[in-house]
């Protein structure tokens, strides 16, 4: 476990304290930092995979309507298989 010194506005610290109290600050800030890091990692993943579905190679994903129809068809096929 590492200790650190953080500078924040009084308003932000008061808002945190009103939610979790002074004794809950560290846990709250650690959870908030983890959530932010997870969100940034997700953004990176989305940015890195953007455009990987080629519309010509995968026409079922070309538009929202074609995607919706493809999903419905796949679900119908799955339920037909399960019923057999």
Order of alpha helices (4+ residues) and beta strands (2+ residues): alpha-alpha-alpha
